[in-house]
């Protein structure tokens, strides 16, 4: 019987489907822990940069998304996203703020992940890990507060609020450093090797893939299926 679940979430910080999809996963894990208090989850954020050539602070979210899906489909999309956000108890989504390249935000999340690994006490559960709280802060800033994902001033605020570094100077040094670029590059390349072509995408236990934004029930069914298979496997040994 397995009590531990490893989940990789491939996502981009500018993607509203990823914001809502993460909440669906969070809700599923919380519900599953109520049913199985011994269950443990380890969630790892994997960067997937949808628009690597995007410039810094060059667009509004509404105009950018409309240019991608077309003016005919955009109103339907925004209405659907608003509905899903409400269903997942998220704040109203805002679309009039600026948006740009997401590379620096992924570097910041990789710093949080590095600190979780090197300081185990900071990651006693998936919900309290530095990476998780950093991702939540970034998403909330972008979609609830109209902050600019490509604005380093915003990212410095996120880093200091979550205890990722003691000063703005150290945050900026990380964002400009070779290690941050290497970590994001390696993880982004990994997504291509396993044929991740859209986000959000989730890989559980290294083999079970869940594509797209899903409600909590989809994850709950998968967790139960994994648990059942492990029980059968354990009984055969």
N, C-alpha and C positions, 0 to 999 in steps of 0.2 A: 504494500500500500504506500502510495506516495503522499507526503504531506508538504512537499516543497515543489514550487512551480517557478521555472525560469521563463521570463517573458521578455522578448525583444520587441520594442516598438519603433518601427521605421516611420519617421514623420518629419515635416518641415514646420517651423514655427509660424510661418505666414499662412498656413493652411487652416481654414476654419473647420474643415472636416476632421482634422487631426485634434483640434481643441475639443470638439464634441466627442470624438472617438476616445480620447483619453478619459473623459468623464465617464463614458460607458464602461470602460475597463475598470476604473476606480470603483464604480458602483458595484460591478460584478465581484471584485475582490472583497469589498466590505461585506456584501451579502454572503459570500462563500465562507468568510471567517465566522460569521454568526452561526452558520450551519456546521462548520468544522473548525472549532477554535484553534486546533493544532496546526492548521494550514499556514504555510509561509510562502510569501511571494517575493521574488526578486525581479524587478523590472529595470531593464536597461534601455536607455534612449539611444537610438541609432539615427544619425543625421541623414536626411535625404533632401538635397537642395533642389527644389522644383525649377527655379529660374536662376541658375548660377551667373548669368550675364546681366542680371538686374543691377541697376545702379543704386547708389545710396541716396535715400530720401528723394525720390524722383516721381512718385506716383501717389494718388489717393487709392485707398483700398477699393472703393466702389468703382472708380474708373478702371483700375487695373483688372479687377475680376470681370467687369463688363467687356473689356477688350478681349478677354480670353473666351468667354462663353457666348458673347454676342448680345446685342441690346434686346433681342426678342426673348432670350432665355433668362437674362439676368434678373428681372423682377420675380420670376418663379423661383429661381435659386435663392434669392435673398429671403423670400417668404418662407421657403422650406427650412433654411438655416435658422431663422428666427423661431420657427415652431419647434425645431429640435433642441435649440438652446433652452427654451422654456421647459420642455419636457425633462431636460437633464438638470434643471434648477441652476442654470447658468445666468449671469446677468444679461440684459439685452445687448445684442451685438451691435457695434457701431462701425460704420463704414466710411465716414467722412475724413478719417485721419490719414496721415501719410504712411507710406510703406516703401521698402527698398530691399536691398540684398540682405539675406539672412545668415550669411557666413559667420559673422561675429557672434551672433546668438548661439550658434552651434558650438563655437569655441568655448563660450561661457558655460554651456551645459556640459561639455567635456571636462572642464575644470571641476565642476561639481561632482561628476562621476569619479574623477581621479581622487578627490578628497574623500569620497565615500569608501573607495577601495583602500586608501592608505590610513584612514581613520575609521575603523570598523564601528566604533561606538556611535558614530554619526549616522549609521545606516541600519539601525536595529530592525527596521521594517521598511517595506517599500514606500509606505505613505509618509514616513518621517525622514527619508533620505534627502540629502542635500540636492541630489539631482531632481527628485520629484518636486520638492518645494520650489526649486529654481524654474523648472518648466512651468509650474502653475503660475508663478509670478510673471513670467514672460507672457504667457498666453493671456492672463487677465489684463496685463498692461496693454497689449495690442488690441484685443477685441472688446474690452469693457471700458478702457480709459483712453483709447485712441492714441496710445504711445507709438512711436516709430521704431520698428524692430531694427532699423539700420542706424539708429542714433546711439552713438557710444555713451552719451550722457545717460540715456535710459538704462543701458546695460550696466554701467557703473553703479547706478542706483540699485539695480537688481542684485548685483554681486555683493554690495555692502550690506544690503538688507538681509541677505541670506548667509552672511558670514563666510563668503568665498575668499575674501582677501581683506586685509586690514586697511587698505588705502586705495584711492583712485589710481595712484601711480602704479601699484602692483597689478591692478586689474588691466590697465592699458598695456603694461609690459607683457602680460599673458596673451592678450589679444594680438599683439604684434610679434609674439615669439614663434619660433620654429616648431616647438612641441605641439602647440595648439593646432597649427596648420596640419601637422603630420597626423595627429589623432583624428581630426575630422576627415582628412583625405583617406586614411586607412578604412575608416568605418563607412564612408560613402562608397568606396570601391567594393567593400564587402557586399553592399546592397546589390550592386550590379552582378556580382558572381552568383548570387542565389536568385536572380531574375526578379528582384523587386522593381516593379515598373510604375507603381502608383502608391499613394499614401492616403490615410494611414494603412500600414500593414503590420501584422503581429505574427511573431513566430514563438510558439510555446514548446518548451522542452527541446528546442532545436529542430523540431520536425513537423509540428502541427501548425499550419498557416491559416490565419484569419485575415481576409482581405477587406479593406474598406471600413467605413464607420459602421459599427455594429452596436445593437442594444446589449444590455447586460446579460440577457437570457442566452445569447449565443455563446458567450464566454462561460457562463455557468454550466451549460450543457457540455462544453468541451472539457472543463475541469472535472466534471463527473465521469466523463468517458475515459479520461486519462487515469483517474483514480480506479475505475473498474478494471481497466486493462492491467494496471499494476497489481491489483489484487489477484487477478487470474494468473498473471505471470509469477507472482510470489507463491501461489498455491501449487504451481507446477514444479517448482524447484525442490 
